[in-house]
Structures are given as C-alpha cells and as structure tokens.
Amino acid sequence: MIDKVKAGIIGLGRLGRSYAQLIQQQVKHVDLLAACSLSQEELAFAKTKLNVQYAYTDYHQIVNNHDLDAIFLLSPPQQHAMHIIDAVNAGKHVFTTTPLGTNVEDCKAVMKTVRSRPSQVVMIGFEHRYDPAYIKAHAMIKKGQIGEPVLIQSSTFDKEKNDSYYQLYGPKAGGIFLELNIKNIDIVRWLSGKEIQSVTAAGGAYKYDIFKNLNDADNVMSLIELEGGGVANISASRLSQDGFNTKTFVLGTEGSLEILDSSPTEAIRIYDTDGIKTQVPQSYFERYELALLAQANDFVSCIQNSGSPNVFLEDGLEATRAAVAMTKSFLLKQRVEIER
Ligand SMILES: NC(=O)c1ccc[n+]([C@@H]2O[C@H](COP(=O)([O-])OP(=O)(O)OC[C@H]3O[C@@H](n4cnc5c(N)ncnc54)[C@H](O)[C@@H]3O)[C@@H](O)[C@H]2O)c1
C-alpha cells in the first residue's frame, strides 16, 4: 500500500485554487508536490502558498513527472479528455472534475484509454454522490420508501456575476448545460436509476448578451423523459441573487422527498433586528466543500487500496451525452431522442 500518494494538480483557476488548498490542508495521505497553470500569478501562489516543488506551464511536464502518482484535473472542460488520456498513458491515477469530455467521442476515447490501464484509478467528480443529504435520499429511494420515482425536479442556480466576468469566462465554460446542469443530469440518473430517453430544452440569454453571442443562455429549463417511465425537469440560472444553490425534489408512487441545500452555513439561523436569516453559500465550492473533501479522500483511498470509486466513467459519458443533447435541443428548438 502506498503510504502517501504524491499528487499534482492541473488548473489553479476559480475552483482549482480552492481545491488545491483543500487537498494540501485537509485530504489525508496525500502530498501535493506539483502544480500546472498557464498563469504565472497562479504558479507564484502555488510556490509560495502551496509550497509545491514543481511548477509548470506545460501540462506534459506534470503528467510525465516520475515523482508523481496522481493528477487532480481542474483544467477547462474542452481540455479534460486530452489531459486525462495523456496522464493515464503516463501511468498516473487521475481525478477529474466534470465534465469527462465536452462530446461523446471524447468521453469514449477516455474510456478506451482507461480500460487499457485497469490498475490505475480514474474518477470523475460528481460530488453530490458524496453529500450526506443526497446519499441519504438515494438510500431511501433504493429501499423503496417513496415507491418508484416518477417525477424529479433538480436545479442549479449560480450567483450572478457581472458582464466583464462573463466576457472572460463565458467562452471557456462549455455552455450552460455542460457547466451548470451536468450535476443535475447525474442526480436524475442516480436517484431514478434510469437512463435518459429524450430531452426538450428551452431558455435564453435574458440578461447578458454575451451568452446570446455564444449561442448560450443565462437561464434554461429541460424536460427529460426517462427510459421505462418517469419524467424530470432540470433547470439552471446564472442570475441567482442570494448565492449558489442546488435543489432536488423527487416524487415517487408512494411518497416524495426534497433535498434542500445542506451546507453548514445554512444550518444556522440568525435572529436579529432585521428578522430571521440564514447564510447561503456564495459559490459551488462553499456549498460542496465537505463533499469534495470526502470525494478526494475516496480517490486517494482507492489508489492506496487498489479499490474502485463508486462513480463510474459511464456516468460521466451519459451526463455529457445528455448535456450535448440538451444543447442541441435548445439550439434547434426541438425534442431530441438520445441515441446510444
Ligand atoms: N468554477 C466552479 O465553481 C466549478 C464548479 C464545478 C466544476 N468546475 C470545473 O472545474 C474546471 C476548472 O474550472 P474553473 O472555474 O476553475 O476554470 P478557470 O478558467 O477559472 O481555470 C482554469 C485553469 O486551468 C489552467 N489551464 C488552462 N488551460 C491549460 C492548459 N492547457 N494546461 C494547463 N493548465 C491550463 C488555467 O491556467 C487555470 O489555472 C472546469 O472543468 C469546470 O467545468 C468548476
């Protein structure tokens, strides 16, 4: 068993920076030795605050560093497939944030490479699967406590930023379905235990023209039909005023359940002269920090114990397949059948 997994991280942007600190400060049995970013400012942070031994701008150098066992991948979505394939071929275990790839062909290429290296752990980050509220809801559904799930609503609302932020990050995000709804797609598949049969998406750039120019949107809603029966409705917004939140409601043939936001901040209710308040998470990282920690610990533990994660790359493929179909449906304004 490897006593300490030696790891590197690719990507130190909005999420990567917080993620790197999480790995370095809280994940057990791992040493973060290397970082890779295109930004000199981010690499200076890696050297001074993360104390990494190796700081690279070329990802080939980090994946080919023989001192490293594993790579945490937090690069932009369009590069995930290439980075995973090159890291796996260089003998590394890989944890990647979503999506697995931005199209079905890229996801399949990743899976083909991973299958040729069965002793390496490759894991995709669907952190709700490590979130206590979602785990509990999943277990209740599996036990049959609400009967057969037949109607699911799941949404992700991101805190509104501003025009210059969206001008900078909008083109890199991969579109609202891949960026914000990929987790909701997995939530629907995981909680229902069913595959997605068709999608019908609608929405628009109601506030920010930048998204119109990118053929993207700031608000969307998709109707999903599930194989074997059942429907789901998932939505995403970039205009949340209070903060970041994900909510899910599942109606079954014998009862219903609702998974509210369960971040530690929201568990506290503040009473003062303005009334009664809770503090809403301001970012994805804040909402899911504890789940991200559990997920990273599981990745490291799988490497140490030759285990396999309980999220499969097929889940990543199916989520991308549905997000791509939603994008198509949104652009063509028509229902899209999922082909497998
Ligand atoms: N921001 C979030 O809250 C969030 C939430 C969930 C998932 N994600 C996913 O995490 C990933 C990173 O998101 P982000 O918001 O931090 O992105 P970002 O654009 O803020 O940062 C991207 C990072 O990748 C680096 N990078 C870009 N191209 C590179 C290359 N060729 N080689 C090496 N490094 C390169 C950049 O220098 C930067 O450090 C994305 O896949 C995104 O979908 C982000």
The ligand as an SDF file (V2000), in Angstrom:
LIG
                    3D

 44 48  0  0  0  0  0  0  0  0999 V2000
  -15.7470   27.1930  -11.0100 N   0  0  0  0  0  0  0  0  0  0  0  0
  -16.5580   26.3090  -10.4330 C   0  0  0  0  0  0  0  0  0  0  0  0
  -17.2450   26.6000   -9.4590 O   0  0  0  0  0  0  0  0  0  0  0  0
  -16.6360   24.8920  -10.9600 C   0  0  0  0  0  0  0  0  0  0  0  0
  -17.5940   24.0160  -10.4170 C   0  0  0  0  0  0  0  0  0  0  0  0
  -17.6500   22.6850  -10.8470 C   0  0  0  0  0  0  0  0  0  0  0  0
  -16.7680   22.2520  -11.8160 C   0  0  0  0  0  0  0  0  0  0  0  0
  -15.8670   23.1220  -12.3520 N   0  0  0  0  0  0  0  0  0  0  0  0
  -14.9580   22.6160  -13.3800 C   0  0  0  0  0  0  0  0  0  0  0  0
  -13.6210   22.7820  -12.9310 O   0  0  0  0  0  0  0  0  0  0  0  0
  -12.7580   23.0510  -14.0320 C   0  0  0  0  0  0  0  0  0  0  0  0
  -11.9900   24.3310  -13.7510 C   0  0  0  0  0  0  0  0  0  0  0  0
  -12.9520   25.3840  -13.6190 O   0  0  0  0  0  0  0  0  0  0  0  0
  -12.5160   26.8360  -13.1760 P   0  0  0  0  0  0  0  0  0  0  0  0
  -13.7610   27.5790  -12.9840 O   0  0  0  0  0  0  0  0  0  0  0  0
  -11.5260   26.7670  -12.0610 O   0  0  0  0  0  0  0  0  0  0  0  0
  -11.7530   27.3370  -14.5220 O   0  0  0  0  0  0  0  0  0  0  0  0
  -10.7910   28.5840  -14.7120 P   0  0  0  0  0  0  0  0  0  0  0  0
  -10.9280   29.0060  -16.1350 O   0  0  0  0  0  0  0  0  0  0  0  0
  -11.0120   29.5820  -13.6310 O   0  0  0  0  0  0  0  0  0  0  0  0
   -9.3140   27.9700  -14.5000 O   0  0  0  0  0  0  0  0  0  0  0  0
   -8.7180   27.1020  -15.4500 C   0  0  0  0  0  0  0  0  0  0  0  0
   -7.3080   26.7690  -15.0170 C   0  0  0  0  0  0  0  0  0  0  0  0
   -6.7510   25.8500  -15.9580 O   0  0  0  0  0  0  0  0  0  0  0  0
   -5.4840   26.3600  -16.4050 C   0  0  0  0  0  0  0  0  0  0  0  0
   -5.2810   25.9140  -17.7810 N   0  0  0  0  0  0  0  0  0  0  0  0
   -5.9680   26.2760  -18.8810 C   0  0  0  0  0  0  0  0  0  0  0  0
   -5.5010   25.6360  -19.9570 N   0  0  0  0  0  0  0  0  0  0  0  0
   -4.4590   24.8760  -19.5210 C   0  0  0  0  0  0  0  0  0  0  0  0
   -3.5280   24.0060  -20.1650 C   0  0  0  0  0  0  0  0  0  0  0  0
   -3.5810   23.7730  -21.4700 N   0  0  0  0  0  0  0  0  0  0  0  0
   -2.5890   23.4060  -19.4160 N   0  0  0  0  0  0  0  0  0  0  0  0
   -2.5500   23.6220  -18.0810 C   0  0  0  0  0  0  0  0  0  0  0  0
   -3.3890   24.4200  -17.4120 N   0  0  0  0  0  0  0  0  0  0  0  0
   -4.3310   25.0550  -18.1310 C   0  0  0  0  0  0  0  0  0  0  0  0
   -5.5980   27.8580  -16.2700 C   0  0  0  0  0  0  0  0  0  0  0  0
   -4.3040   28.4620  -16.2160 O   0  0  0  0  0  0  0  0  0  0  0  0
   -6.3580   27.9690  -14.9560 C   0  0  0  0  0  0  0  0  0  0  0  0
   -5.4600   27.7910  -13.8990 O   0  0  0  0  0  0  0  0  0  0  0  0
  -13.6610   23.1490  -15.2670 C   0  0  0  0  0  0  0  0  0  0  0  0
  -13.6610   21.9230  -15.9400 O   0  0  0  0  0  0  0  0  0  0  0  0
  -15.0390   23.3980  -14.7010 C   0  0  0  0  0  0  0  0  0  0  0  0
  -16.0550   22.8640  -15.5130 O   0  0  0  0  0  0  0  0  0  0  0  0
  -15.7760   24.4260  -11.9540 C   0  0  0  0  0  0  0  0  0  0  0  0
  1  2  1  0
  2  3  2  0
  2  4  1  0
  4  5  1  0
  4 44  2  0
  5  6  2  0
  6  7  1  0
  7  8  2  0
  8  9  1  0
  8 44  1  0
  9 10  1  0
  9 42  1  0
 10 11  1  0
 11 12  1  0
 11 40  1  0
 12 13  1  0
 13 14  1  0
 14 15  2  0
 14 16  1  0
 14 17  1  0
 17 18  1  0
 18 19  2  0
 18 20  1  0
 18 21  1  0
 21 22  1  0
 22 23  1  0
 23 24  1  0
 23 38  1  0
 24 25  1  0
 25 26  1  0
 25 36  1  0
 26 27  1  0
 26 35  1  0
 27 28  2  0
 28 29  1  0
 29 30  1  0
 29 35  2  0
 30 31  1  0
 30 32  2  0
 32 33  1  0
 33 34  2  0
 34 35  1  0
 36 37  1  0
 36 38  1  0
 38 39  1  0
 40 41  1  0
 40 42  1  0
 42 43  1  0
M  CHG  2   8   1  16  -1
M  END
$$$$
